[in-house]
């Protein structure tokens, strides 16, 4: 693709850009903006990019040309590599100069930004991968091996977010599903100004008095600070605040700790933390779902009083120490010291300091807040495609997702000006397994995701075999990333291969049975783990629409479903539940069929009459 490079300079200034011996010039407009377009080049590198103006010059070294993928969504996309299965071994072997990583900073905006506030491309190696998206890393690793060109991964994700916040205000207001604020600008609807929000986010990044005044110093006097009981989410005067608050706890230790290493456990913290012990930084985590466990080197602790200082940054909704009391402790010399109880605290940056009051609890308050701050600045950067992992937050509005999801895909494509490949992860299995068939919002949202395959150049991976009943964030991200890569090879690179599972297409009603037909079977249907072709996960209903478990088996290229008690069944459901963990219908390539139901989705062939 032609290479777009843009920036800012003085009005009417001439800017020259040179890449790999090819140069182009541009003159800025009245506002100082400029853009040049270099011809498409072969993948490779490293190269140098020179940007030269009237009085200054900028050089970028170690620049690669290759395929860039945008990786976006909520917490399962944000989930970092260090929390995934076999993380230590994976990180140790993650050195690859042909993969580059960029993490978009979390940023709420009421108007589309022109630039990101910060961020850097980094080489993929054991220093940069631990905090990067696990799904994105495994996707990029598998893909780069296959396509053998440099791969750039842009991670723009935020846990616990609705799809609405990732959709532009313009598209949202043009759609009936969103018309609650018809005729208003986002700034009018949300009730606070872009300028105030900009000032607040600038303060989060650069105006934390706790850092400039060294609030982490071991000898800081905290006797006059207010106290709270931890672990707990922010409450009291902090209940309706977002921002930065510093917390302090003194622990008196015996002489025997001298020269010993230790473990500091803080449990989970919402959203981010930077932690100090006796003025020494011992750790920091940028993910609200991970428990904090920091190793203290010998010499950090000392006999007598020791100061634990934790800077907590809350980006939205409730912040604070959200873990369990058993996870809040200091362990040294075989002794465990509980840190549960009274802590001192001092706010540094709060939303109320900038006239915002309660921010509306963050990114989900209104449509477009994250689109504006975390997607809009990327528009124009040439993408090979997008991988998307989101939907958990929309399960309580699952039916609306039929409209919301394709709307966002089409919105992004319209902003970029072309139909880039868009591949997503269908929701994993989660929560208790149903003892009897019943309705499921999670199944309904999977159905909505499935329906989006009607859009061109799209793909979906099914992972109802990878979830965990008790954890909405399953740790096996490797299989998720590798399935996405296999799907991308087909959808984005034109590989002639099967990269997803069977898709339900039609049913035929015969006395006592329902016969199902499928697409995307490869060389045929199979029952994973059962050589006789018997299938799990099916339910069947008669005219009363009451579903009961069914027996099912493969016959040729069809699936036959029945229950001896039903003489005239009318509908079938497969994998229809929050946690359909026993699904075993696959195609010859080994990919699971997507969950489906025949009694609701109008996008499939209608059943034939009884013979």
Secondary structure as a PSIPRED ss2 file (coil, helix, strand):
# PSIPRED VFORMAT (PSIPRED V4.0)

   1 X C   1.000  0.000  0.000
   2 X C   1.000  0.000  0.000
   3 X E   0.000  0.000  1.000
   4 X E   0.000  0.000  1.000
   5 X E   0.000  0.000  1.000
   6 X E   0.000  0.000  1.000
   7 X E   0.000  0.000  1.000
   8 X E   0.000  0.000  1.000
   9 X C   1.000  0.000  0.000
  10 X C   1.000  0.000  0.000
  11 X C   1.000  0.000  0.000
  12 X C   1.000  0.000  0.000
  13 X C   1.000  0.000  0.000
  14 X E   0.000  0.000  1.000
  15 X E   0.000  0.000  1.000
  16 X E   0.000  0.000  1.000
  17 X E   0.000  0.000  1.000
  18 X E   0.000  0.000  1.000
  19 X E   0.000  0.000  1.000
  20 X C   1.000  0.000  0.000
  21 X C   1.000  0.000  0.000
  22 X E   0.000  0.000  1.000
  23 X E   0.000  0.000  1.000
  24 X E   0.000  0.000  1.000
  25 X E   0.000  0.000  1.000
  26 X E   0.000  0.000  1.000
  27 X E   0.000  0.000  1.000
  28 X C   1.000  0.000  0.000
  29 X C   1.000  0.000  0.000
  30 X C   1.000  0.000  0.000
  31 X C   1.000  0.000  0.000
  32 X C   1.000  0.000  0.000
  33 X E   0.000  0.000  1.000
  34 X E   0.000  0.000  1.000
  35 X E   0.000  0.000  1.000
  36 X E   0.000  0.000  1.000
  37 X E   0.000  0.000  1.000
  38 X E   0.000  0.000  1.000
  39 X C   1.000  0.000  0.000
  40 X C   1.000  0.000  0.000
  41 X C   1.000  0.000  0.000
  42 X C   1.000  0.000  0.000
  43 X C   1.000  0.000  0.000
  44 X E   0.000  0.000  1.000
  45 X E   0.000  0.000  1.000
  46 X E   0.000  0.000  1.000
  47 X E   0.000  0.000  1.000
  48 X E   0.000  0.000  1.000
  49 X E   0.000  0.000  1.000
  50 X E   0.000  0.000  1.000
  51 X E   0.000  0.000  1.000
  52 X E   0.000  0.000  1.000
  53 X C   1.000  0.000  0.000
  54 X C   1.000  0.000  0.000
  55 X C   1.000  0.000  0.000
  56 X C   1.000  0.000  0.000
  57 X E   0.000  0.000  1.000
  58 X E   0.000  0.000  1.000
  59 X E   0.000  0.000  1.000
  60 X E   0.000  0.000  1.000
  61 X E   0.000  0.000  1.000
  62 X E   0.000  0.000  1.000
  63 X E   0.000  0.000  1.000
  64 X E   0.000  0.000  1.000
  65 X E   0.000  0.000  1.000
  66 X E   0.000  0.000  1.000
  67 X E   0.000  0.000  1.000
  68 X E   0.000  0.000  1.000
  69 X E   0.000  0.000  1.000
  70 X E   0.000  0.000  1.000
  71 X E   0.000  0.000  1.000
  72 X E   0.000  0.000  1.000
  73 X E   0.000  0.000  1.000
  74 X C   1.000  0.000  0.000
  75 X H   0.000  1.000  0.000
  76 X H   0.000  1.000  0.000
  77 X H   0.000  1.000  0.000
  78 X H   0.000  1.000  0.000
  79 X C   1.000  0.000  0.000
  80 X E   0.000  0.000  1.000
  81 X H   0.000  1.000  0.000
  82 X H   0.000  1.000  0.000
  83 X H   0.000  1.000  0.000
  84 X C   1.000  0.000  0.000
  85 X C   1.000  0.000  0.000
  86 X C   1.000  0.000  0.000
  87 X H   0.000  1.000  0.000
  88 X H   0.000  1.000  0.000
  89 X H   0.000  1.000  0.000
  90 X H   0.000  1.000  0.000
  91 X H   0.000  1.000  0.000
  92 X H   0.000  1.000  0.000
  93 X C   1.000  0.000  0.000
  94 X C   1.000  0.000  0.000
  95 X C   1.000  0.000  0.000
  96 X E   0.000  0.000  1.000
  97 X E   0.000  0.000  1.000
  98 X E   0.000  0.000  1.000
  99 X E   0.000  0.000  1.000
 100 X E   0.000  0.000  1.000
 101 X E   0.000  0.000  1.000
 102 X E   0.000  0.000  1.000
 103 X E   0.000  0.000  1.000
 104 X C   1.000  0.000  0.000
 105 X C   1.000  0.000  0.000
 106 X C   1.000  0.000  0.000
 107 X C   1.000  0.000  0.000
 108 X C   1.000  0.000  0.000
 109 X C   1.000  0.000  0.000
 110 X C   1.000  0.000  0.000
 111 X C   1.000  0.000  0.000
 112 X C   1.000  0.000  0.000
 113 X C   1.000  0.000  0.000
 114 X C   1.000  0.000  0.000
 115 X C   1.000  0.000  0.000
 116 X C   1.000  0.000  0.000
 117 X C   1.000  0.000  0.000
 118 X C   1.000  0.000  0.000
 119 X C   1.000  0.000  0.000
 120 X C   1.000  0.000  0.000
 121 X C   1.000  0.000  0.000
 122 X E   0.000  0.000  1.000
 123 X E   0.000  0.000  1.000
 124 X E   0.000  0.000  1.000
 125 X C   1.000  0.000  0.000
 126 X C   1.000  0.000  0.000
 127 X C   1.000  0.000  0.000
 128 X C   1.000  0.000  0.000
 129 X C   1.000  0.000  0.000
 130 X C   1.000  0.000  0.000
 131 X C   1.000  0.000  0.000
 132 X C   1.000  0.000  0.000
 133 X E   0.000  0.000  1.000
 134 X H   0.000  1.000  0.000
 135 X H   0.000  1.000  0.000
 136 X H   0.000  1.000  0.000
 137 X H   0.000  1.000  0.000
 138 X H   0.000  1.000  0.000
 139 X H   0.000  1.000  0.000
 140 X H   0.000  1.000  0.000
 141 X H   0.000  1.000  0.000
 142 X H   0.000  1.000  0.000
 143 X H   0.000  1.000  0.000
 144 X H   0.000  1.000  0.000
 145 X H   0.000  1.000  0.000
 146 X H   0.000  1.000  0.000
 147 X H   0.000  1.000  0.000
 148 X C   1.000  0.000  0.000
 149 X C   1.000  0.000  0.000
 150 X E   0.000  0.000  1.000
 151 X E   0.000  0.000  1.000
 152 X E   0.000  0.000  1.000
 153 X E   0.000  0.000  1.000
 154 X E   0.000  0.000  1.000
 155 X E   0.000  0.000  1.000
 156 X E   0.000  0.000  1.000
 157 X E   0.000  0.000  1.000
 158 X C   1.000  0.000  0.000
 159 X C   1.000  0.000  0.000
 160 X C   1.000  0.000  0.000
 161 X C   1.000  0.000  0.000
 162 X C   1.000  0.000  0.000
 163 X H   0.000  1.000  0.000
 164 X H   0.000  1.000  0.000
 165 X H   0.000  1.000  0.000
 166 X H   0.000  1.000  0.000
 167 X C   1.000  0.000  0.000
 168 X C   1.000  0.000  0.000
 169 X H   0.000  1.000  0.000
 170 X H   0.000  1.000  0.000
 171 X H   0.000  1.000  0.000
 172 X H   0.000  1.000  0.000
 173 X H   0.000  1.000  0.000
 174 X C   1.000  0.000  0.000
 175 X C   1.000  0.000  0.000
 176 X H   0.000  1.000  0.000
 177 X H   0.000  1.000  0.000
 178 X H   0.000  1.000  0.000
 179 X H   0.000  1.000  0.000
 180 X H   0.000  1.000  0.000
 181 X H   0.000  1.000  0.000
 182 X C   1.000  0.000  0.000
 183 X C   1.000  0.000  0.000
 184 X C   1.000  0.000  0.000
 185 X C   1.000  0.000  0.000
 186 X H   0.000  1.000  0.000
 187 X H   0.000  1.000  0.000
 188 X H   0.000  1.000  0.000
 189 X H   0.000  1.000  0.000
 190 X H   0.000  1.000  0.000
 191 X C   1.000  0.000  0.000
 192 X C   1.000  0.000  0.000
 193 X C   1.000  0.000  0.000
 194 X H   0.000  1.000  0.000
 195 X H   0.000  1.000  0.000
 196 X H   0.000  1.000  0.000
 197 X H   0.000  1.000  0.000
 198 X H   0.000  1.000  0.000
 199 X H   0.000  1.000  0.000
 200 X H   0.000  1.000  0.000
 201 X H   0.000  1.000  0.000
 202 X H   0.000  1.000  0.000
 203 X H   0.000  1.000  0.000
 204 X H   0.000  1.000  0.000
 205 X H   0.000  1.000  0.000
 206 X H   0.000  1.000  0.000
 207 X C   1.000  0.000  0.000
 208 X C   1.000  0.000  0.000
 209 X H   0.000  1.000  0.000
 210 X H   0.000  1.000  0.000
 211 X H   0.000  1.000  0.000
 212 X H   0.000  1.000  0.000
 213 X C   1.000  0.000  0.000
 214 X C   1.000  0.000  0.000
 215 X C   1.000  0.000  0.000
 216 X C   1.000  0.000  0.000
 217 X C   1.000  0.000  0.000
 218 X C   1.000  0.000  0.000
 219 X C   1.000  0.000  0.000
 220 X C   1.000  0.000  0.000
 221 X C   1.000  0.000  0.000
 222 X C   1.000  0.000  0.000
 223 X C   1.000  0.000  0.000
 224 X C   1.000  0.000  0.000
 225 X C   1.000  0.000  0.000
 226 X E   0.000  0.000  1.000
 227 X E   0.000  0.000  1.000
 228 X E   0.000  0.000  1.000
 229 X E   0.000  0.000  1.000
 230 X E   0.000  0.000  1.000
 231 X C   1.000  0.000  0.000
 232 X C   1.000  0.000  0.000
 233 X E   0.000  0.000  1.000
 234 X C   1.000  0.000  0.000
 235 X C   1.000  0.000  0.000
 236 X H   0.000  1.000  0.000
 237 X H   0.000  1.000  0.000
 238 X H   0.000  1.000  0.000
 239 X C   1.000  0.000  0.000
 240 X C   1.000  0.000  0.000
 241 X C   1.000  0.000  0.000
 242 X C   1.000  0.000  0.000
 243 X E   0.000  0.000  1.000
 244 X E   0.000  0.000  1.000
 245 X E   0.000  0.000  1.000
 246 X E   0.000  0.000  1.000
 247 X E   0.000  0.000  1.000
 248 X E   0.000  0.000  1.000
 249 X E   0.000  0.000  1.000
 250 X E   0.000  0.000  1.000
 251 X E   0.000  0.000  1.000
 252 X E   0.000  0.000  1.000
 253 X E   0.000  0.000  1.000
 254 X C   1.000  0.000  0.000
 255 X H   0.000  1.000  0.000
 256 X H   0.000  1.000  0.000
 257 X H   0.000  1.000  0.000
 258 X C   1.000  0.000  0.000
 259 X C   1.000  0.000  0.000
 260 X C   1.000  0.000  0.000
 261 X C   1.000  0.000  0.000
 262 X E   0.000  0.000  1.000
 263 X E   0.000  0.000  1.000
 264 X E   0.000  0.000  1.000
 265 X E   0.000  0.000  1.000
 266 X E   0.000  0.000  1.000
 267 X E   0.000  0.000  1.000
 268 X E   0.000  0.000  1.000
 269 X E   0.000  0.000  1.000
 270 X E   0.000  0.000  1.000
 271 X C   1.000  0.000  0.000
 272 X E   0.000  0.000  1.000
 273 X E   0.000  0.000  1.000
 274 X E   0.000  0.000  1.000
 275 X E   0.000  0.000  1.000
 276 X E   0.000  0.000  1.000
 277 X E   0.000  0.000  1.000
 278 X C   1.000  0.000  0.000
 279 X C   1.000  0.000  0.000
 280 X E   0.000  0.000  1.000
 281 X E   0.000  0.000  1.000
 282 X E   0.000  0.000  1.000
 283 X E   0.000  0.000  1.000
 284 X E   0.000  0.000  1.000
 285 X E   0.000  0.000  1.000
 286 X C   1.000  0.000  0.000
 287 X C   1.000  0.000  0.000
 288 X C   1.000  0.000  0.000
 289 X C   1.000  0.000  0.000
 290 X C   1.000  0.000  0.000
 291 X E   0.000  0.000  1.000
 292 X E   0.000  0.000  1.000
 293 X E   0.000  0.000  1.000
 294 X E   0.000  0.000  1.000
 295 X E   0.000  0.000  1.000
 296 X E   0.000  0.000  1.000
 297 X C   1.000  0.000  0.000
 298 X C   1.000  0.000  0.000
 299 X C   1.000  0.000  0.000
 300 X C   1.000  0.000  0.000
 301 X C   1.000  0.000  0.000
 302 X C   1.000  0.000  0.000
 303 X C   1.000  0.000  0.000
 304 X E   0.000  0.000  1.000
 305 X E   0.000  0.000  1.000
 306 X E   0.000  0.000  1.000
 307 X E   0.000  0.000  1.000
 308 X E   0.000  0.000  1.000
 309 X E   0.000  0.000  1.000
 310 X E   0.000  0.000  1.000
 311 X E   0.000  0.000  1.000
 312 X E   0.000  0.000  1.000
 313 X E   0.000  0.000  1.000
 314 X E   0.000  0.000  1.000
 315 X C   1.000  0.000  0.000
 316 X C   1.000  0.000  0.000
 317 X C   1.000  0.000  0.000
 318 X C   1.000  0.000  0.000
 319 X C   1.000  0.000  0.000
 320 X E   0.000  0.000  1.000
 321 X E   0.000  0.000  1.000
 322 X C   1.000  0.000  0.000
 323 X C   1.000  0.000  0.000
 324 X C   1.000  0.000  0.000
 325 X H   0.000  1.000  0.000
 326 X H   0.000  1.000  0.000
 327 X H   0.000  1.000  0.000
 328 X E   0.000  0.000  1.000
 329 X E   0.000  0.000  1.000
 330 X E   0.000  0.000  1.000
 331 X E   0.000  0.000  1.000
 332 X E   0.000  0.000  1.000
 333 X C   1.000  0.000  0.000
 334 X C   1.000  0.000  0.000
 335 X E   0.000  0.000  1.000
 336 X E   0.000  0.000  1.000
 337 X E   0.000  0.000  1.000
 338 X E   0.000  0.000  1.000
 339 X C   1.000  0.000  0.000
 340 X C   1.000  0.000  0.000
 341 X E   0.000  0.000  1.000
 342 X E   0.000  0.000  1.000
 343 X E   0.000  0.000  1.000
 344 X E   0.000  0.000  1.000
 345 X E   0.000  0.000  1.000
 346 X E   0.000  0.000  1.000
 347 X E   0.000  0.000  1.000
 348 X E   0.000  0.000  1.000
 349 X E   0.000  0.000  1.000
 350 X E   0.000  0.000  1.000
 351 X H   0.000  1.000  0.000
 352 X H   0.000  1.000  0.000
 353 X H   0.000  1.000  0.000
 354 X H   0.000  1.000  0.000
 355 X C   1.000  0.000  0.000
 356 X C   1.000  0.000  0.000
 357 X C   1.000  0.000  0.000
 358 X C   1.000  0.000  0.000
 359 X C   1.000  0.000  0.000
 360 X C   1.000  0.000  0.000
 361 X C   1.000  0.000  0.000
 362 X H   0.000  1.000  0.000
 363 X H   0.000  1.000  0.000
 364 X H   0.000  1.000  0.000
 365 X C   1.000  0.000  0.000
 366 X C   1.000  0.000  0.000
 367 X C   1.000  0.000  0.000
 368 X C   1.000  0.000  0.000
 369 X H   0.000  1.000  0.000
 370 X H   0.000  1.000  0.000
 371 X H   0.000  1.000  0.000
 372 X H   0.000  1.000  0.000
 373 X H   0.000  1.000  0.000
 374 X H   0.000  1.000  0.000
 375 X H   0.000  1.000  0.000
 376 X H   0.000  1.000  0.000
 377 X H   0.000  1.000  0.000
 378 X H   0.000  1.000  0.000
 379 X C   1.000  0.000  0.000
 380 X C   1.000  0.000  0.000
 381 X C   1.000  0.000  0.000
 382 X C   1.000  0.000  0.000
 383 X C   1.000  0.000  0.000
 384 X C   1.000  0.000  0.000
 385 X E   0.000  0.000  1.000
 386 X E   0.000  0.000  1.000
 387 X E   0.000  0.000  1.000
 388 X E   0.000  0.000  1.000
 389 X E   0.000  0.000  1.000
 390 X C   1.000  0.000  0.000
 391 X C   1.000  0.000  0.000
 392 X H   0.000  1.000  0.000
 393 X H   0.000  1.000  0.000
 394 X H   0.000  1.000  0.000
 395 X H   0.000  1.000  0.000
 396 X H   0.000  1.000  0.000
 397 X H   0.000  1.000  0.000
 398 X C   1.000  0.000  0.000
 399 X C   1.000  0.000  0.000
 400 X C   1.000  0.000  0.000
 401 X H   0.000  1.000  0.000
 402 X H   0.000  1.000  0.000
 403 X H   0.000  1.000  0.000
 404 X H   0.000  1.000  0.000
 405 X H   0.000  1.000  0.000
 406 X H   0.000  1.000  0.000
 407 X H   0.000  1.000  0.000
 408 X H   0.000  1.000  0.000
 409 X H   0.000  1.000  0.000
 410 X H   0.000  1.000  0.000
 411 X H   0.000  1.000  0.000
 412 X H   0.000  1.000  0.000
 413 X H   0.000  1.000  0.000
 414 X H   0.000  1.000  0.000
 415 X H   0.000  1.000  0.000
 416 X H   0.000  1.000  0.000
 417 X C   1.000  0.000  0.000
 418 X C   1.000  0.000  0.000
 419 X C   1.000  0.000  0.000
 420 X C   1.000  0.000  0.000
 421 X E   0.000  0.000  1.000
 422 X E   0.000  0.000  1.000
 423 X E   0.000  0.000  1.000
 424 X E   0.000  0.000  1.000
 425 X E   0.000  0.000  1.000
 426 X C   1.000  0.000  0.000
 427 X C   1.000  0.000  0.000
 428 X C   1.000  0.000  0.000
 429 X C   1.000  0.000  0.000
 430 X C   1.000  0.000  0.000
 431 X C   1.000  0.000  0.000
 432 X C   1.000  0.000  0.000
 433 X C   1.000  0.000  0.000
 434 X C   1.000  0.000  0.000
 435 X C   1.000  0.000  0.000
 436 X C   1.000  0.000  0.000
 437 X C   1.000  0.000  0.000
 438 X C   1.000  0.000  0.000
 439 X C   1.000  0.000  0.000
 440 X C   1.000  0.000  0.000
 441 X H   0.000  1.000  0.000
 442 X H   0.000  1.000  0.000
 443 X H   0.000  1.000  0.000
 444 X H   0.000  1.000  0.000
 445 X H   0.000  1.000  0.000
 446 X H   0.000  1.000  0.000
 447 X H   0.000  1.000  0.000
 448 X H   0.000  1.000  0.000
 449 X H   0.000  1.000  0.000
 450 X H   0.000  1.000  0.000
 451 X H   0.000  1.000  0.000
 452 X H   0.000  1.000  0.000
 453 X H   0.000  1.000  0.000
 454 X H   0.000  1.000  0.000
 455 X C   1.000  0.000  0.000
 456 X C   1.000  0.000  0.000
 457 X C   1.000  0.000  0.000
 458 X E   0.000  0.000  1.000
 459 X E   0.000  0.000  1.000
 460 X E   0.000  0.000  1.000
 461 X E   0.000  0.000  1.000
 462 X C   1.000  0.000  0.000
 463 X C   1.000  0.000  0.000
 464 X C   1.000  0.000  0.000
 465 X C   1.000  0.000  0.000
 466 X C   1.000  0.000  0.000
 467 X C   1.000  0.000  0.000
 468 X E   0.000  0.000  1.000
 469 X C   1.000  0.000  0.000
 470 X C   1.000  0.000  0.000
 471 X E   0.000  0.000  1.000
 472 X C   1.000  0.000  0.000
 473 X C   1.000  0.000  0.000
 474 X C   1.000  0.000  0.000
 475 X C   1.000  0.000  0.000
 476 X C   1.000  0.000  0.000
 477 X C   1.000  0.000  0.000
 478 X H   0.000  1.000  0.000
 479 X H   0.000  1.000  0.000
 480 X H   0.000  1.000  0.000
 481 X H   0.000  1.000  0.000
 482 X H   0.000  1.000  0.000
 483 X H   0.000  1.000  0.000
 484 X H   0.000  1.000  0.000
 485 X H   0.000  1.000  0.000
 486 X H   0.000  1.000  0.000
 487 X H   0.000  1.000  0.000
 488 X H   0.000  1.000  0.000
 489 X H   0.000  1.000  0.000
 490 X H   0.000  1.000  0.000
 491 X H   0.000  1.000  0.000
 492 X C   1.000  0.000  0.000
 493 X C   1.000  0.000  0.000
 494 X C   1.000  0.000  0.000
 495 X C   1.000  0.000  0.000
 496 X C   1.000  0.000  0.000
 497 X C   1.000  0.000  0.000
 498 X C   1.000  0.000  0.000
 499 X C   1.000  0.000  0.000
 500 X C   1.000  0.000  0.000
 501 X C   1.000  0.000  0.000
 502 X C   1.000  0.000  0.000
 503 X E   0.000  0.000  1.000
 504 X E   0.000  0.000  1.000
 505 X E   0.000  0.000  1.000
 506 X E   0.000  0.000  1.000
 507 X E   0.000  0.000  1.000
 508 X E   0.000  0.000  1.000
 509 X E   0.000  0.000  1.000
 510 X E   0.000  0.000  1.000
 511 X C   1.000  0.000  0.000
 512 X C   1.000  0.000  0.000
 513 X E   0.000  0.000  1.000
 514 X E   0.000  0.000  1.000
 515 X E   0.000  0.000  1.000
 516 X E   0.000  0.000  1.000
 517 X E   0.000  0.000  1.000
 518 X E   0.000  0.000  1.000
 519 X E   0.000  0.000  1.000
 520 X C   1.000  0.000  0.000
 521 X C   1.000  0.000  0.000
 522 X C   1.000  0.000  0.000
 523 X C   1.000  0.000  0.000
 524 X C   1.000  0.000  0.000
 525 X E   0.000  0.000  1.000
 526 X E   0.000  0.000  1.000
 527 X E   0.000  0.000  1.000
 528 X C   1.000  0.000  0.000
 529 X C   1.000  0.000  0.000
 530 X C   1.000  0.000  0.000
 531 X C   1.000  0.000  0.000
 532 X C   1.000  0.000  0.000
 533 X C   1.000  0.000  0.000
 534 X E   0.000  0.000  1.000
 535 X E   0.000  0.000  1.000
 536 X C   1.000  0.000  0.000
 537 X C   1.000  0.000  0.000
 538 X E   0.000  0.000  1.000
 539 X E   0.000  0.000  1.000
 540 X E   0.000  0.000  1.000
 541 X E   0.000  0.000  1.000
 542 X C   1.000  0.000  0.000
 543 X C   1.000  0.000  0.000
 544 X C   1.000  0.000  0.000
 545 X C   1.000  0.000  0.000
 546 X C   1.000  0.000  0.000
 547 X E   0.000  0.000  1.000
 548 X E   0.000  0.000  1.000
 549 X E   0.000  0.000  1.000
 550 X C   1.000  0.000  0.000
 551 X E   0.000  0.000  1.000
 552 X E   0.000  0.000  1.000
 553 X E   0.000  0.000  1.000
 554 X E   0.000  0.000  1.000
 555 X E   0.000  0.000  1.000
 556 X C   1.000  0.000  0.000
 557 X C   1.000  0.000  0.000
 558 X E   0.000  0.000  1.000
 559 X E   0.000  0.000  1.000
 560 X E   0.000  0.000  1.000
 561 X E   0.000  0.000  1.000
 562 X E   0.000  0.000  1.000
 563 X C   1.000  0.000  0.000
 564 X C   1.000  0.000  0.000
 565 X C   1.000  0.000  0.000
 566 X C   1.000  0.000  0.000
 567 X C   1.000  0.000  0.000
 568 X C   1.000  0.000  0.000
 569 X C   1.000  0.000  0.000
 570 X C   1.000  0.000  0.000
 571 X E   0.000  0.000  1.000
 572 X E   0.000  0.000  1.000
 573 X E   0.000  0.000  1.000
 574 X E   0.000  0.000  1.000
 575 X C   1.000  0.000  0.000
 576 X C   1.000  0.000  0.000
 577 X C   1.000  0.000  0.000
 578 X C   1.000  0.000  0.000
 579 X C   1.000  0.000  0.000
 580 X C   1.000  0.000  0.000
 581 X C   1.000  0.000  0.000
 582 X C   1.000  0.000  0.000
 583 X C   1.000  0.000  0.000
 584 X C   1.000  0.000  0.000
 585 X E   0.000  0.000  1.000
 586 X E   0.000  0.000  1.000
 587 X E   0.000  0.000  1.000
 588 X C   1.000  0.000  0.000
 589 X C   1.000  0.000  0.000
 590 X C   1.000  0.000  0.000
 591 X C   1.000  0.000  0.000
 592 X E   0.000  0.000  1.000
 593 X C   1.000  0.000  0.000
 594 X C   1.000  0.000  0.000
 595 X C   1.000  0.000  0.000
 596 X E   0.000  0.000  1.000
 597 X E   0.000  0.000  1.000
 598 X C   1.000  0.000  0.000
 599 X C   1.000  0.000  0.000
 600 X C   1.000  0.000  0.000
 601 X C   1.000  0.000  0.000
 602 X C   1.000  0.000  0.000
 603 X C   1.000  0.000  0.000
 604 X C   1.000  0.000  0.000
 605 X C   1.000  0.000  0.000
 606 X C   1.000  0.000  0.000
 607 X C   1.000  0.000  0.000
 608 X E   0.000  0.000  1.000
 609 X C   1.000  0.000  0.000
 610 X C   1.000  0.000  0.000
 611 X C   1.000  0.000  0.000
